[in-house]
Amino acid sequence: MHFDIPTWKEYETLLGLCDFIVANRPGIRKEALRLVIPPDLLGRPSARGAQDSQSDGPLVAELRRTNVYLLDNVSSDVSATDIRRRAHRGQSIHGLVSTRVEEYILKQGLYR
């Protein structure tokens, strides 16, 4: 059996398949995240009004079949791009990711 799994570049498809929890980094506001969600994905009748009333909670957007939440308690501003770039250059990523993730990246030779 073969499944075509969408990549992050097909984010509109992914947003319809499951709920998303977005790890917030310092300086990013919930309103900015809402702006990058295409309006046509906001398919629930209550979605547009619910966003404003939920401004204090973790819910960012109600989509047609799924939700987007914001995880606000992230204390690191390390980005996946930085991790990939460092690993590609052969630089240490120790302390930027968990030990298990670091071991996996090194063992699999990811981003080389």
C-alpha positions in Angstrom: 0.0 0.0 0.0 1.3 3.4 -0.9 0.3 6.7 0.6 1.2 10.1 -0.8 2.1 12.2 2.3 2.0 15.9 1.7 5.2 17.9 2.5 5.3 21.2 4.4 5.3 22.9 1.1 1.8 21.7 0.6 0.7 23.3 3.9 -2.9 24.0 2.7 -3.4 20.2 2.3 -1.7 19.5 5.6 -3.9 22.1 7.4 -6.9 20.1 6.3 -5.6 16.8 7.6 -4.9 17.5 11.3 -4.8 20.1 14.0 -1.5 22.0 14.2 0.3 23.2 17.3 2.7 26.0 16.4 5.6 26.6 18.8 5.9 30.3 19.3 9.2 32.0 19.4 9.9 35.3 21.2 8.5 38.3 19.3 5.9 36.5 17.2 2.3 37.6 17.8 -0.8 35.4 17.4 -2.2 38.0 15.0 0.8 37.6 12.7 0.2 33.8 12.5 -3.4 34.4 11.6 -2.4 36.6 8.7 -0.5 33.8 6.9 -3.5 31.4 7.0 -5.3 31.7 3.7 -8.8 33.1 4.3 -10.4 30.4 2.1 -9.2 27.8 4.7 -11.4 29.4 7.4 -14.4 27.3 6.5 -16.4 27.0 9.7 -19.3 29.4 10.0 -18.1 30.6 13.5 -14.4 30.7 12.5 -14.0 34.4 11.7 -15.8 35.6 14.8 -14.3 33.0 17.1 -10.8 34.2 16.4 -11.3 37.6 18.0 -13.1 36.1 21.0 -10.3 33.6 21.6 -7.5 36.1 21.7 -6.3 35.0 25.2 -6.4 31.3 24.6 -4.2 29.0 22.5 -6.6 28.8 19.6 -5.3 30.7 16.6 -7.8 29.7 13.9 -10.7 27.3 13.3 -10.4 25.9 9.9 -12.8 23.8 7.9 -12.0 20.5 9.6 -9.1 21.3 11.9 -7.7 23.9 14.3 -4.4 25.8 14.7 -3.1 26.4 18.2 -0.2 28.4 19.5 2.1 27.0 22.1 3.3 30.1 23.9 5.7 28.6 26.5 8.6 28.0 24.2 11.8 29.5 25.7 14.1 29.0 22.7 14.3 31.1 19.6 16.3 28.4 17.7 14.8 27.8 14.2 14.7 24.6 12.2 16.5 26.5 9.4 19.3 27.3 11.8 19.6 23.6 12.8 19.6 22.4 9.2 22.2 25.1 8.2 24.5 24.2 11.1 24.2 20.4 10.5 24.9 21.0 6.8 28.1 22.9 7.6 29.2 20.2 10.0 28.8 22.6 13.0 27.6 21.3 16.3 23.9 21.3 17.1 24.5 20.1 20.6 22.2 21.9 23.0 20.0 23.2 20.2 17.9 20.0 20.0 17.4 17.2 22.4 20.1 14.5 22.6 17.9 11.9 20.9 17.2 14.3 18.0 20.9 15.2 17.7 21.8 11.5 17.6 19.2 10.8 15.0 20.3 13.7 12.7 24.0 12.6 13.0 23.3 8.8 12.5 21.0 9.4 9.5 23.4 12.0 8.0 20.6 14.5 7.6 21.2 17.9 6.1 24.6 16.9 4.7 
